[in-house]
Amino acid sequence: MMSVLFFDIGATLADVSFEDDGSLTFRPRPRVVEVLTDLAGVRKGVISDPGAGDAARERARAALDAAFAGQFTEAALLHWGPKTERGIFDGAVANAGVPADSCVFVGEDPDERTVARTAGLRTAAHPVFARASAEGRPVLWTRIGLSEGRGLAELDAVAAGTEVVPVHVASDRLVLAMASERGASALERAGFTTDPRGSVEETAAFLLRDDRPVSAPEAFAGEPPGALAAVESGLRASAAFAFAAGELAGAGPALLSLGPAPGGVYLAAAAGVPVEGIHLPGARPGHTERLLPDPALLSRPGEAPALETAAGFAPGAPSQETVEAVRAAVTPEVMRAHVARVSGAAPLVEGGAHTVRGRHAAGADNVLVARALAGRFAALGLTVRLRPFTWRGHRIANVEAEHRVPGSDGAVLVTAHLDSTGDQGAYVDGDGVPRPYDPAADPAPGADDDGSGVAAVLAAAECLAGLLAAGRSPARTVRFVLFNAEEQGLVGSKVYARAAAAAGDSIAGVLQMDMIAGRRDGGHTVEVHAGAAVAGPAAQASEELGEVLARAVSAVSAGLTVERITGPGDPAAGRSDHASFHERGWAAVAVSENFFDGAEPASGTRQYHRPGDTLDDPDHDTGYATDIARGVTTAALTLAGL
């Protein structure tokens, strides 16, 4: 193989972390070191964007050398800068001294792979496929079937040794993956079935759910339940794909159906195609999920200790001291102030002048909000990290703040998503003609979705800081995480959970809040969703976590009714950031207003994804949000041993 290989770093070679002291760390992704070792003797370089300025490049070079000592030795093959124009790729080819089609760009982002193609380079969506690309062997989206008696662990053992990278576990019988012909052959020899559906090239995979009812024709009425379900699954997938293709009509061959998926259809979308903007009639929240490649996805590292950890959850009521601390720290005044800052009702930073217009992942305010939230956590004495990633050319970050306890058997995570959108609003141009939502110009205050969740996470962190200052000591690590790009298909939480699994992180439980302030028509119910797509220890442990939360709510917010929803039929399964942790086998629940369960009439907000989702919206009830936030905070502190 005479090719020169160029790798992106973030999410491709390594997971990236900025510590609160400004230091940069690269942690190699699963299988990457093995791939690079297998490619010993092949010239290797980097095309990656560490940010503007020489200092950022020097810091990235040092982190690269620390993480991949001896692998990237040709300084002329290290290229730093944005990958939105072909110039950086042309420069890489020139320095390589070989024809463009003898160079391969390896990167997870399909938009960047498309730019590389315009410069004549070959591309690979994952390091596992670098050799296949160099040798001109195609990589295909492939459905992998597991027969009765075969488990995900067996599939993992085979996939980990060949050219296969999973992207989604539909059930214990179906996995969607990227695979070369060589990889597919290895799976088939091991007794798994493969169903190739199309070339990966410069595409990304999505799960598009269709919540419209579907019924099999009467001719199938006598079929066994399993066969009938398969027919209905196929009909739903066809309907969802037809709708999506219609919405994108005129964009060329933008979509490829990858077959039925849980509740909808798998899609492969060409780079730049806005699948996130497709809204099927009657779609419930979270109907679109972006699927990311992860060689470790099948190993589900959190699953083995999940039940053991859950068995150790405190069986009794929370301590009165903790309840009193929560009531004192998590108040309507505190919640309202936090929501005001992130939704534009007050300056983002106290004493500052800037007010937030929206927190959309493509908007300029998103980065400012993430930095401001990191600053608020740091002021509490927590260890803060920014976990950067790229979405459609935008450099954004998850925010993590932690109080670490040495010897902890796992971390308790209190989470929400920091981004917002207003894409369900009505917008017109200067002539009064309807136009699409523009995140750069249109408002997306997101006071409920999910400013309310962000406020609750901040209030919980303040409560913990107060307890620490008073001399209390938790027995478990407590971590506060705000995910980005949730509205784009759970991207931020998937990136975070994927990195946590790769790092061998131990997570005791995840309490995710997604919309907790929307209340109308007298409803005073909080939904607690524990259902997971794949049955097993994670689902069971999540139910135990839900029980801890229910006890906490009873202790601190007695007027709140808890609606616990479990099982694979949970309408929030796969639809909020807790699902990214279920994928890795960890216990997690989603906590929300009465919105996800599909009951009619709903009592949650009427301003979902609209510019009217403000702090002054009549549906926004700060007292209700406070009751929920108190319950979650009490549960988290109880799990932490306080």
Protein Blocks (a to p, Z undefined) as FASTA:
>chain_A
ZZdcdddfehplpccdddfkopacddddehklmmmmmmgoiacdddddebgcjklmmmmm
mmmmmmmghklmclklpccddfkbfklmmmmmmmnopafklpccddfblklmmmmmmnop
acdfbfklmmmmmnopacddddddddehiafklmmmmmmmmccddfbdfblkbccddddf
klmmmmmmnopacddfbdfklacddddddfbdcdddfklmmpcfklmmmmmmmmmmmmmm
mmmmmmmgonajfbccebjaehiacddddehiafklpccehiaehiaccddddfklmnom
mlmmmmmmmmmpcfbdcdfklmmmmmmmmcfklmmmmmmmmnopacfbghiabdcfbfcf
kbmklmmmmmmmmmmmmmnopacddddddeehiacdddddddddehiabdcdddddfbdc
fklbccddfkopacdddfklmccfklmlmmkmmmmmmmmmmmmmmmmmnopacfbdcddd
ddehklnoommmmmmmmmmmmnopacfbdcddehjkbcgehiacdcddfbdfbgcjklmm
mmmmmmmmmmmmmmmmmmbccdddedjklmkgopamklmmmmnopacddddddfknopac
dfbdfkgoiaklcfklmklcfklmmmmmmmmmmmmmmmnoZZ
